[in-house]
Amino acid sequence: MHASPAIADEILKRAVKAVPRGVDELRRVLADEPLPIYVTDAEGLVTYFNRACVDFAGLTPQLGQARWCVTWKLYTDDGAFLPHADCPMAVAIKTRRPIRGVTALAERPDGVRVRFMPFPTPVFDEDGELVGAANVLIDLSDAQQAELLLAQARRCRWLAGTVKDAQTALTLNRMAEEYEQKAFLLGRKA
């Protein structure tokens, strides 16, 4: 499946609606999602995760014990250790704001590290009280990243074909070429 921020947002919309209805509703709505998704309570304790989450993390989180994150260890993009209490999900819950546009490295118990993009999103009840948060994780391994870059290149080319300004079209086509080149280089690494 081609994972993208738009797909993550669609899954999050379903999760946010399901959280107030409880774990049975979360299972019904999210169990078969191919992207890793998990839910916490307002204190950051994991209350739900799907099978894709276990596959991604390389472990089975302990419900009510795992806090902030389902991964074993986290690191910043430059390799610095990132405590779970400072991870994007923890920040989203503490600030009561969704976190977007960040990436990190998850280390599995077998030592494999996976670059990913989280989408932690606080969930509020009808009275505006924080009841928890939902998070979708997009794997940004080289193959996944190459797919995302090629999709972005297609969007740029499509936009270039719709604009009347030649300079804008030229810029969009150059951007598409850069995305395609980066995707090509990632493909060669794999």
N, C-alpha and C positions, 0 to 999 in steps of 0.2 A: 504494500500500500504506500502510495506517495503521501508522506506526512508533510503538512504545511501548517503555518499559523492559523489559516482560515479553518482547517479541519479541527485543529486544537480548540479554537473558539466555539465551533459547533458542538463538540463533545462537552466542553465546559458549560455551555448553556443548558444541556440536558442534565448535567451533574448538579448545577446550582438549583434547578427546579426539583431534583430528586432528594437533595440533602434533607430538607425539612420533613420529608415523608419517611425517612428512616432507611436503615440498611437493606431491608427487603426490596425497597424501591430502587436503591442504588444497584443492587445485584441485578434486578430485572432490566434496568436501563443501560448499565455499563459493563456487565460481565463479559460480553462478547466483543467489546471494542478492541481493535487491534493495537491501539496506542496505549502505553502505560498510563493509568490514571489512579490516583488515590485521593482519599478524603480524610481530613482531620477534624477534631472538635475545636472549640475556641481556644483551648490550651495547647493545641498543636499535636495532640495524641492521635495517631493513626486509627481510624475507625473502619475504614474500608479500603481495599485495593483489588484490582483485577488481576487475572492471570498474566497479562502482558507486563504488568508491573514486576511480578516475580521473575519473569524471563529477563527483563531489562536489568534488574538489580542483582540477579544471581543469588537471591536469598528470599525467604518468606518472612516478611515483616511480622512482628508480634503485635497484634491488635491491642490497643490500650497501653502498650509499653513503648513502641517505637515513637519517637517524637520528631516532628518537623519534616522528616524525610524517610523514604523507604530504602535508601541506599546504605551500603556498608560504610564507605568513606567518601568524602567530597573534597575536591580541589578546585582552585580557580584555574582559568585558562593558562596561566603562566606556571602552574604546578604547585602553588602554595596551598598548604592544608587549609580547608574551609570547615570550621566547626559547624555541626548541624544547627546550633543555636543562631548562627549567622547566615544560614542558607536562604535562598530566595523565598521559600515557603515561610520560614520563620519571620523574615522581614515583612512579607505580605500580611501575616496575621498581626504582628506587632504594630504595623502602620495602618492596618485596615484598608490597604490599597492593593490592587493587582500589580504584579511585577511582570514587565515585558522587556524583551530585547537583551536579556542576559544569557550567558552560556556558562557551563561548568563542566567538570570532569567527575564522573562517578566511578569509583573503584569497586569492583566486585570482590568477594572473598577469594576468588581464584587469581586475583592480581590484575585482571583485565580492566583497563580504563576505557570508558566510553564518553565521548564529548556529547553533550545534550543541551537542549534549550527547554527550560521549565516555563510553565504558565500558571503560577500560583495565583489563585483568585479567592478572596474572602467571600464568605456566604453570610448574608444577613437575613433575619426573620422579618415578618411583616411590620414589626415595631422598630426595625432598624438596629436590632441587637446582633452582634456577631455570634453566629452559631457554629462556625467552622470555616474550612476552606477546602477547595478542590484544586488539584494540580494535574496537568497533563504533561508528559515528558516526551520530547521529540528527540530521537537518536540522530546525532549529527556526525555519525561516522562518515568516512570518506564517500562511500556509496550513497548514503542518504544526502550528504551535503551536495554531491554532484547533481543528484536529482533536483534538489531545491534550486541550485544555480541554473540548471537548464530550464526549469519552469519560469524563473525570473527572466531569463533571456527571451523565452517565448512571449512573455507579457510585454517586454520592451519592444520587441519586433511588431507585435500587434498594435501597440500604442503608436509606434512610428508610422504605421500604415493608416492611422486614423487622423493624424494631425496635418494641418495645412502648411505649417511653418517649416521650411526646409531645414533650418538650423536645428530646430527641436527634433525633427526626424533623424537628422544626422547624429545628434547627441544620443538619442535613444538606441540607434543602431550600433554606435560605438560601445554603449553600455552592454548591449546584448553580446557583442563580440567579446568583451571582457569577461562576462559571466560564462560564456561558452569556453573560453580559454581556461578559466579557473576550473571548470567542470572537467575538461580534458585532462588537465594536470592531476586532478584528484583521481580520475579514472586510471591514470598510468601508475599511481602509487599503489592502487589496490591489487 
